[in-house]
Amino acid sequence: MGNELQIQTDAVDGKIAAFSGFAEEQVAVIKKTVAKNTTNTELAFFLQVCHANGLNPFLKEAWCYKDNKGNLIVFAGRDGFLKKAQENPAYNGIRSSEVRAKDVFKIDIANNKIEHEFGIGDRGEIVGAYAIAFRKNGEPTIEYVDFSRYNKKHNTWNTHPEEMIKKVAEVHALKKGFGLSCLQAEDEFNIENGVALPLASDPIAELEYELSAHREENELTNRDFVLKVCKAEGVQKMSKGALNHMRKVLFEDKKYDFQTGEKNETI
């Protein structure tokens, strides 16, 4: 048929398709769209992650970028995290809301309590958002995020800021509540010229990202891990010098156990 869409493929596309769960033509399309500038090995890895997690890159459930050191990072959107959480038999729904300056808002994460009241008039500017991920026969996971940290001030952050900040909170709650540490959220990064960089406003976030290559999150999240080691090292303010010190004790000296955050006895 003269009107049929012709998608050019090569021998490597066929090899990747054979074990990735995607058709040869799909592989060719993905490497030119959501997996641009990847090597064949990186493309194969990305597609394996998608296949293993049941995520469809054509529905923008997963995509990838490289960081400034050339490491491949696999991202998922809120819908991707939600899809994975819903596959867990313990999933029991999620609830979220933006918080505004004039709202009555109190949060007690340690005791799983939130008080949030607002009227229908002027609620003021957005200051943050929270999400609660519920588990059957288990504790809910509550996450709160600050608007100022994540507001990227462009595109949908300008037109629908309340929806965007709620998505950030929801991803945090779903990721922590259902152990989805193999995927990253793009909201934690700035994408500049096709390169993913951790949000510069929070040096702790940089360490969180760097730690993800060394440990699986458990009851002690990457952020909790960083804060625990900071306290042990006497770091009260994360200056550039303190950040370099933390990198040295963690990745060069390997002074702390990556699972528990406790000081290694052999050091």
N, C-alpha and C positions, 0 to 999 in steps of 0.2 A: 504494500500500500504506500503510495507516494506521500501521504500525510502523516505517516507514523513517526513518532519521536525517536530520533537516533541518539543514543548515549554511547559515547566512545569509552571503551574499556581496554585494559591491557592484561597481560598474563598475571601480573601481581594482584590485580583486582580479583581475578578468579581464585588465586591461592588464598587470599584473605577471606573471600566469601565462603570458601569451603569449610572453614572452622568457626566463622564469626556469627553465623545465624542470619546473615544478610545476603541478599542476592547480589550478583556481580555488578549489575547496573546501580543498585543502591549504594554499594561501596564507592563507585565512581562519583556519584552525586554527593555523598557525605564528605569525601575528601576535598571537594571544591566548595563546600558550604560551611557546615558546623565544625569541620576539622581541618581548616585551612592550614597550610604550612607545616603539616605533620610529615614525618618520615613514614615509610611503610610499616616499620616496627611500631611506631607510636600510634598510627592509624589502627593497626591490628589490636593493640592494647586497648585503645578507646572503644572499639567495637565490642571487644570481649567484655569490658566493664558494662557497656550498655546491655549486652545480651544476658550477662549473669544477673543483672539487676532488673531485667524486664523493662528497660527504659527505651523509648522510641525517640531517636534524635530528630526525626521528621516532624514530630509534634512539639519540638523544643523542650522535651523532657530532660535532655542531656546534651552537652556540647563541651568543647575543650579549648583551652588556650595554653600557651607556655608562659612561664614566669621569666624574670630577667636573667635567670641562670640557665634557661633552656629546658627546665623541667616541665613535663606535661601535667596539666591540672585538669581533671574531669569535673565539670560543673553540672549541677542539677538545679532546676527552678523549683518554686514552691509546689507546683503540681507534681513534679517528679518525686520530691520528698513525701508528699501526701500519698501518692500512689504506693510507694514502698511501705509507708506506715499502715495503710489500709490493708495490706496483705498480711500484716501481723495479726494473729487471732486475738491478741490482747488489745488491739486498737478499739477505742470507745469514743471517738470524736475529738474535735478541737474547737476551741472558742477563743475569739480574739477581739480586740478593740483598740483604737487609737486613744491616747490620753491627751487632753487639752488643758491649757493653763488655768481655766476657770472651773474645771471639773473637781469634784471631791474624790480624791484618789489616795488610797493607802494600800501598800503591798507588804506582805510578810511571807517571803518565799520559804523560809525555814519551816513555817507551820502551814504552808499551802493555803494562805488566806489573801483574798483581794477584796477591798471595798472600793466600788467605783459607782459614783452617781453623777448624772448630768441632766440638765434640762434641755428644752428644745430651742432656746434662744442662742445668743452669742456665747460660745464656749471658749473663745480665745484661740490662740495659736497652738498648733500641735507641738507637744513636748516629747512624746514617745508613744510606745505601744506595748501591749502585753499579749501573750498567747498562753493558753492552757491546753496541753495535750493529755487526754484522759486515757487511762489503761483499765481494763477490766480486772478486778481483784488486785489493784495496785495503786500506788500513789500517783497523782497527776504530776506533770512536769510544767512548772510555770517559768516563763522567760519574759524579761522586760528589756526593751532596747530604747536608747536615746535617739531622738529624731536628728539632733545636731550631728551625731557621729555618722549616720548613714545617708543623710540627705545629699544627693549628688547634684541637685539644682539644675537638672536638665530633663528633657523628654517627659516621661510619665511622672517623674518626681515633682515636676511643676504643675502638671494637669490633674494628677490624682495622688497627692502626697499621702492621704490617709490610707489608701489601699496599699501603697508601696511599703509604708512602714509596718503595716499589719503583716504583710507577707514576710518581712524580715523576722519579726517576732515568731511567726508561725514556723518558719524554717528552723529557727533556733530550738523551739520546743520539740518539733518532730525529730530533729537530728539527735538531740540529747535524750529524748524520751524513748526512742526506738533504736538507738545505737547505729545511726547511719553515718558513721565516721569516714566511710570510703569515698564519700562525695563531698564536694565543696560548694558553698553558696557564693554566687558572684557578688552579692551585696557586701561581702567581706573584702572585695578587691576593687581597685580602679583598673579599667582596661584602657591602656594608653598605647596607641599605634599597634594594636594587636597583641600587646604584652600585658599579662596580669600582674599587678603589683598590690601587695597587701595595703589596706588603708593606712596612709601615713600618719593619720591623726592619733593613732593608738599603737605605740611601739609593742605593747603586749600582744596585739593582734599579729604582729610580725613573728614573734616567738611562737604563738599558737600555731601559725601556719608551718613554721619550720619544724616544730615538734611533731606535726602530723605524719612526717616521714619516718619517725622513730618509735611511735607508740600508738596503740589503739585506745581510744577513749573508753573509760569505764565509769565507775562511780566518781572518779577524779577526772574531770574534764581537762582539756589542754589549758584552758584559762585558769582553772583552780590549781593545776600543777604549777604554772608560772608564778602565780601569787604565793604559793606555798614555798617555792624555792627563793623567791624574792625576800620573803620574810626571814628565811634561814640565812640568807646572805646579807641581811641588813639593808636591802635596797628599798628605800621609801619612795623615791622619785625616779621614774624610768627616763633618765637623761641618755644622750648618745653614749657617754662613757659607761653608764650602768648597763645599757643594752649590749655593748661589746663585752662587758664583764660577764653578763649572763650567758652569752653565746659561748664564751670560753669555758666556763665551769660546766655547762651542759654538754657541749658537743666536742670540745677538745679534751678537757680533763675528765669528762664523763663522771663528774663528782656525785651525781644523783641518779638513783634508780628511775628509769623511765616509766615504770608502772606505778610505783608508790610515791615518788617524789622524795623518798627518804635518802639521806646521805649514804653513799656506798661505804661500807666498813673498811674496804681494802684501800681506799684513797687516803 
